[in-house]
Amino acid sequence: MKLAADPRLSVTATPVTVPARAPILNDRLDTLSDYPFSRLRTLLADVTPRSNGAPLMLSIGEPQHEPPALLGQVLAAAPLADWSKYPPTNGTAAFRAAVHGWLCRRYGLPADFVDADEGILPATGTREALFQVALLATPQQKDGRRPAVLIPNPFYAVYEGAAALAGAEPVFMPATRETGFLPDLDALSPDLLARTALMYLCTPSNPQGVVADLAYLKKAIALARAHGFVLAMDECYSELWDKAPPPGAFQAALALEAEKPGQGTANLLVFNSLSKRSSAAGLRSGFIAGDPALIRAFTHMRSYALAGNALPALAAAAALWGDDTHVEENRNLYRLKIDAAEAALGGRYGFYRPAGGFFLWLEVGDGEAATRALWREAGLRVLPGAYFTRSAADGGNAGQPFIRVALVHDTETVARACETIARVLG
């Protein structure tokens, strides 16, 4: 029997229109340039090093020191059962107590100034936490307008990405030699501050290695409170200092409390990690601390967005925050590298000893040209300063004459590298 064709069925193909790109992509991504290390790969893609030696990466701030033995010991002793448990968003009491103890020791805080349970939250390093704070702090409107996020210029790229993806306008605050390599807070207009939702500050600064003094930090906190925005203090280089320990934002808040009681840590969040302090970047362990109301909101947001640190990792982190001996040893190694760099580069390229951190910010005329020359002639990879810096309205880029050099390798390697920079760049 021959079946009649069903008119509802057709063998005629219906053309399928494939969109040029998936419609779910966030258009705010289009406002961002490529990440600095992607730009560096593009810059050097057509350059083949003439050197026969192994390439040396001075571009990334990844500590190369061996982590303290304590880290491995605590991880090895962790019960296997701890790896099968989902960790709580707010970590463990032992972790929070260890961070609290360190904050009190390091900054001379009274025990009740930062609440160990309500004022401290673990983070998987500071990168993701510094990104998330923009999502937390940015409303749809501030002062009836698009919110602004204030960012030092040069800057850590995560600040800009966070601001843009939160729907804010990234506003860049020049931090040049003329301003002491820190943003001029007095230059911020009342109109801009009125719509500011968040200000990022980093001290010791990346890449310049400059330390903000207590008066500067007090002024930043006072501005945040006067204009109702969140101050995000990135202090991840706080334990790598040359001559004197950098003051911290909590010290400034404590000084303000003595002058005008009742504010405590209001409007303030401090971010730090074990990546630089303990050469434990792979542990991905840091903390957020400060205003209890902001910490509660952060905890609520993170419970939706992120998994917490594994319990063995929290135990190892607690042990590291509780030990200061390895930190001094680590700091001394970086001092030796700065000594070696000064011996090779002192008096050239605007060299100065960074007060904190492990970067050199060298003025070489044309950062991209110098980067290509160092890679071609010596297999040394550095980062052009323009990749950390947004151009001004007139098109000028204050970072264009600079390169950033990471002093993360052993002292002998750093010494040879700096001698090579002087030889190649002349």
N, C-alpha and C positions, 0 to 999 in steps of 0.2 A: 504494500500500500504506500502510495506516495503522500507524504504529509504536506499539507498546505503551509506555505511560509508564514511565519508569525510576523505581522507588520510592525510589531514592537521591537523586533530585533533587526539590526542592520550590520552589515559587514563593512560599511563605509567608515573609514577611520576619521575620527574627530581630531583636528590639529590641537596639539597641546602647546600652550604658550609657557615657556620657561622664563621666569623673571631674571633680570640681569643680576640681581643679588637677592638673597633671602630677605623677606620683609621684616624679619624679627630683629635684624641688626639694629643696635642703638645708634641713631644718627649722631649722637653726641661724640661717638668715637671719631667721626670725620673731622672734628675740630683739633684732634691731637696729631702731632707729628710722630714719626717713628720713634720708638724707644732709643735712647742714646746708643746702646750697644748694637742695635740693628743698623743705625746710621753709620756706626763705625765699620761694620762689616761691608756696607756698601761703599764707603770711602776707600777701603783698602782692597776691594775685590780684584782690581786690575794690577795690583802691586805684588811682585814676587821678591821676597827678601834675598839680598845678595849674600847674606851671612850664611856660613856653613853650620853655625851653632844652632841649638834648639831655640825656638822663639821664646821670648820672655814676656809674660803678660803683666804689665804695670797699669793696666786699664781698669781692672775691677778690684774693688775693695774687699777682697775675700782673704781673711787672715790665714796665714800659712804656718803659724806657730802650732806646735802640738798641744792639744787641749790638756788640761790638768788630769793626772791619773785618777783623781777623785771621780771624774765623770764616768770613766769606764767601770770603776769599782762599784758605784751605786747602781749603774745599769745592770751589771752582771749579777748583783745580789737581789735584783727585783724578782718577786715571785712571778712564776709564769702565769698564774691566774690573773695578775694585774693586766696582762695584755689582752685578756678576753673581755674586759669591762669597758663600757662606754664611760669616758671621764666626764665629770660634771663641768658645765660651762664656766663656773666660777672657781674651778680648780680644787685644791685641797687646802685644809686649814694649815698644814705644814708648809705648803708653798707660800701662802699669803703671809704667814708668820715670818718666814725667811726673808721675803721681800721687805716686809715692814721693819724687821730688825736691821736690814742693810740701810734702808732709807734713814732710820734714826741714827745709825752710826755715821753714815757718810755725811749727812747734812745737819747733824746736831738737833734733830727734831724731838720735841717731847712726844711721849708714847701715844698721846691722844690726838695728835695733830692730824695724822692720816690714819683712818680707821682700818685695822687689819682685815676686817670682814666686809665692810661696806665701801671701802675706798680703794680696793686693789682687785684687779682682774687679770688672770693670765692671758697671754696672747701667743699665737704661733709666730714668734718673732715680732718685730714692730712694723714691718712693711704692710701686712694686711690690716693691722690695727690703724695705722696712719691713713690708709685708704678708707677704712670704714668710718672714721670719725667725721669725714665730710658728709657721708650719708646720714649720720646721726644729727649733725649740727645744722644742716641746710634746710630751711623751710621753703615752701613754694615762693613766698615773698618775704622780704624784710624791708620795713619802712615803705610798704606799698610798691616795691620795685624788685627786680631780679636781685637775689642775694649775691654778695661778693665774698670770695675767699682770698685772703691776702697771703702771698707767697713770696719768700725771699728770692731774689734774682741775682746770681745763680741759685739753682734749687734742685732738690731731689725730685726726679721725674714723677714719682708716685703722687706728690702733692697736686701737680697739675691734672693728672689723670683723675684723681679723686674728685677734685673740684668740678671738672667738666662733666663727669658722669653723674654727679649729684645734681646737676642742673644749675650750678652757680657760675658766675663769671670769675675766672681766675684773674686776679689783679696782681701784677708783679711789682714788688718793692725793690728798687735798685740797692744792691749791696756791693758797691765798688770800692776801690782804694780811697776814693774821696769821702765815702761814708764810713770808713773804717772797716769795710767788708761786712757790715751789718746794716740792715734797713734803717733808714732815718725815721723813727717813729713820729718825730715832730712834723714831718712833711706830709703826714696823712691828713687829708681834709676832713672836717666834720661831716660833710655830705657823704663821703665814701664810708666813713666809720659808721654812719647811721644805717647803712644797708649791709654792713659786714656781718656775716654769720660765723666766720671761722678765720683765725690767723694761725698759720704755721710759722714756727721759729725753730731753728736748729742751733744748738750751742753745746760743745764746739761745733762750728759750722762746717758743712761739707759743700764745696771743696776747699774753702779758704783756711780752715783750721783756726778761726778766730773765736775767742771766748767773750760772751756777753757778761758785763759786770752786774753786781747786785742792783745798782740803780736802774740799769737798763731793764732788767727783768721786772722790777717793781713797776716801772712805767708801763710795760706791756700788760701786766696783770690789771693795773688800774684802768687802762684803756678798755680791756675786755669787760670789766665790770661796769664802767661808765656807759658803754655803748651796747651792752647786752649780747656779746658774742663769746664763743668758746676759744680759748687760747690752747693750742696743741703744741706742747714743748717736746721736740724730738731731742732727747739727751743720750742717744745711743753711743756717742763718743766720749761720754763724761769721764770714763776711767782711763782714757789714754791722754795724759797731759804731760807737758814738758817740765815746767817750773813749779806750778802751783795748781792745786785741785780747782777746777772750775766751779763757781757757785751754781746752784740749781734753782729751779723755779720754786720749789718748796721752801727753800731758804728765804726767797724774796716774799713769798706769801706769809711766812712766819713773821718777817720784819714788818709787813703791812698790818698784820694782826696786832702787833705790839702798838702800832700807831692808832689803829682804829679797830677795836675788837668786834668780833661777830661775823667776819667774812670767811675765815678759815681757808679752805681750798676752793671757794666758789669760782665758777667759770674756768677752772684750770684742770687740764689733763696732761700728765707727764707720761712719756713713752720711753722705755729702755729695754735692753735685751742683753743676752749673754754672748751674742755673736762676736762683738769686738772685745768686751771686757774679759771673756774667758776663752776666746778663740774657739767658740762652739757654735759656729754658724749653722752647722747641720742639725743641731738639736732643735732648731726653730722654736726657741723659747724666749719670751719676753713678758713684759707686763704693761698694763695701763693703770695709772693711779691718779687719784685726785678727788674732785667734787663728787660726793656720794650720789647726788641726784643724777649726774651724768653717768656714773658707773652703773647705777641701776638701769638706766636706759640702754647703755652699752650691753649689759648682760642680757637684757630682753631681746635686743636686736641680734646678738650673736647666737642666742638659743635657736633662732630661725636660720641663720646664715652659715654657721661654721661648726665643725666638730671641735671639741676641746683637745688640749694636749694629753697624750697618753699618760697614765698614772706613773709608769717608770720614768718617763721624761720629766714629769713634775717633781718626782723624788730627786732625780739628778740635779734639776735646776735649783731646788731648795738647798741642796748641799753646796752648790757653787755660790749661791747668794750668801750663804753662811760663812764662806771662806774668803778672806782678803789677802792671804799670803801669795797665792798664785797670781793675783791681780798685780801686785807690786812687781813680781818677777816679769810678768808680761809687759808692764809699762817700761821697765828698764831696757828690755830688748828693743822697744820702739825708739827709746832715746838714743841708743847706739846707732840705729839706722839714720836718725836725723843728724847725728854727729857726722856720719859718713857722707850724707847728702850735702851737708854744709861744707865739708872739706872739699868736695868736688865742684860745688855750684855756688858757693858763697860769693857775693858780689856780682853775680850774673843773673840775668833773666828776672830781676826783681826778687831774688830769693830772700825769704825770711823764715826763721824757725817757727813752724806752726805751734801755737799755744796748746792745741789739742788735736786729737785725731792722728791719722797717718798719711795724709795727702800733702803733696807739694802743688802749689798753684803758681805755675811759672809763666812769665810773660815773655813770649818768644816771637812776637811780631805777627805771625799768622798761624793760628793753632792747627788748622787742617793741613797746611803745607808742612809744618813741623812734624805732625803725626805721620804723614806719608813718608817723609824723609827718614824718620827713625825706623819705620817698618822696613823700608826699602834697603837702607844702608846697614842696619844692625839687627833686624828682627825684634825690635823693641816695640811693644804695643802700648800706647798711651791714649788718652781721650781728649779730643779738642774741647776747649772751654766753651765754645759756642753751643755745644750739645747740651749744656746745663743752663743755658741762658736764653731768655726770650728777647727778641729784637724790640727796640723802642719804636715809637710811632714814626720816627724819621728813618727807620730801617737800620740804624746802627745797632750792633750787638756788642755789649760790653765784654762778653766772654771771648770774642773772636781772637784777641791776641794771645790767649792763654792755652796751656795744656794742663791736664790734671795727671799727676803721677802718684800711683799707690805704692807706698813703701811697705809691702807686705812680705817680701821674701827675706831670707837670712841676710845678715849684715854684709857679708862679703859680696853677695849677689847684688845687693842694693848699691854698694860702693862702686862696683864695676859698671852697673847700669848708669849711674849718675855721671861717671867719668865718660861713658860712651855718649850720653846726651850732650855733654859739653863739647866732645870731639865732633860729633855729627852736626850739631847746630852752630858751632863756631862762636 
